[in-house]
Each structure stands twice: as C-alpha cells, then as structure tokens.
Amino acid sequence: MPPTLAEILILDDLYSRVPANVINGYFNDSGLNNISETDQIVQDVLMAAEGELYSRMLRAYPSGTSGAIKDLTLNDPTLKMHLAWVACELACERRPEFTDAQGFGAYKAQYERAITYFENLSKGLIRSRGESVAGRGANTGGDYQPNDQGQGVFTFAPSRDNPGGHGGF
C-alpha cells in the first residue's frame, strides 16, 4: 500500500529554505493564510519530491523498501537540503503565476542541482554521511575479503547491465 503521508520531508524543511509567506503562497489555493502540514496539497508536493528521490535512489538501494533511503536522507543534511529544494520547485510549479513561460519555477537551478546530486549518489560517484546508518549503496564500489585459505576474493560493484559487477582477472 503506498504511503499516505510524506515520510521524510516536513513543511518546516521548505520554510528553512524559503520565507514562510512565499511557501504559503505556493500552496494557498483558497486565499486563506493557514497552510497546514496535513493539507492534501502540501502532502502531494512533499510526496512527489520524495518520489523523485526514491525513483533515483532505488538503483543504490534496490531492496524494495524505503527504509534505507529514509535512513540515508534523515542522517544526511545535504541530501535532505536537496530534497527540500526539489519540493520548493514542485510547489512553485503548482501555480502558473509562479512559473516562467516554460513552466519552470523560481528554484529550477536548485532542482537540477538536486537531481544531479541524487543521480551521482545513486551511482556511487559521491558518498553520503547517512551511509553510516543506512548502509552502503549497491553501487559504491567493490570490496576485497580474504577467504578461509587467506586468498583474496574480489567483489566488483554491480551495474545495470552486469549485476555481478564488471571486472575479472
């Protein structure tokens, strides 16, 4: 069953990046100024931002559960910051008065930087502070472990076209 509430982001994460009155304007469809964490439009944007993260991070954490990705994000302030910027852009894009002629919001540059960060992290090109809690992603590189006879056994990092990893002797 899909989640009904955002698991990682909260409205305060957006407020820490952009003034509250600006964020409230992105969600203020009714003309009232009381935006709530549980409003469906707020949850839709927060969940969509998390979906952007999950869709990219499943390459590194393919277990089918969101637990490792959630742990990774909650323990890495940089990753969470990028996730909040994605949500800010998606919130901005909700309303045409906040978009440019191409339909992009004010945070397109931050959004693109965040997506690049997610992609690089999922491919193992960069590392996360959150790995100490979530564990290493599947694409963070190979490993060397001696076997019972003291000989080295290499494990190569997996890739999309070779789940056992490239390499060999």
Phi, psi and omega in degrees: 000129180293152180294151179257346177230151175301140183265337189243309185275148171231164182302325179298333177296325177285318178299332180285349179255323188227143180306144184302320181295330178288311178300315179301323178297325179294329182259353188277079180278336187261354181088357177269151183263009182258087178273134183241150177304328185267000176301139184299321180294325176293311180299322179300316180291315180299317179292325178294320177297315177298324177299322176300316179295308183301318183298330179272326184279349178296340175296321182271330181233074187278015187295347179090354176247155181270357186302312182293320179293320177297313179299318179301311184291317182292343181249011178227101183301327179293315178298317179294323177300313179297321178297320178296322178294324176299315179297321178298317179294316179296322177295317180297320182288349180298327188241127184299333181290349179253011182244161176271188184297334179271357179091009180268149179269187184289347187246028181300317180299316179294322178300311181296320177297320179295315180297319176298319178298313179301314181298312180296322178293318182292332179273356180080015179282335174228164182245161183241144173297331182289350180296337179295337178256315186279340186093164180286144175289160183295340185253022184273003176124173182278188182209160178231121179229129175288141177272187183299333181271004179083004179271149182284139174240120181265139172243121181267147180296135180288160174222173183298320183269351179215091183300336178277354180090149176278160177120172180156170182233000000 
